């Protein structure tokens, strides 16, 4: 019942992002990762897969930024509230050429996807990532040390595939080189962060 109510809230982009800002301390953790570990050059093209409401678009050169999401309501909200290119796109079928982006950003997306769909999204990300490009992944993570409030939030989350660190590593390592991984806390929400590179051909 509560999960159904939360699902309904998620259909209202303005309300959903407002509640997420409260739960995640205004995304302090994500913002620190972006500013410290994912600095983009002015000429680097950035793809934000699962951009949602466009919250993190402001960290990039908007002339080089493209945000995509499968939910039209979120894209409409992003186009109304932020500058940049926001498109309704299925992450398993990206309409971009091979190697089109130097940087790709995925945050809070993969835990909504089962292994098969997750793999298809990552295969497409690998295809459109430039050979010397970087992929940043930040995902909700199950940890033994998680607080009981965090465990409750995970049970109420719309994503049914919150994995542990090893679960994410298994999916990512088969497609990318894991350059660095570390945990990050965003308010009440723990994340696992991965900085990835293209595997050598």
Secondary structure, DSSP 8 states (H G I E B T S, - for coil): -HHHHHHHHHTSHHHHHHHHHHHTGGGHHHHHHHHHH----TT--EEEET-TT-TTGGGS-GGGEEEEES-HHHHHHHHHHS-SEEEE--TTS--S-TT-EEEEEEES-GGGS-HHHHHHHHHHHHHHEEEEEEEEEEEE-B-TT--HHHHHHHHHSS-S---BHHHHHHHHHTTEEEEEEEEEEETTEEEEEEEEEE---
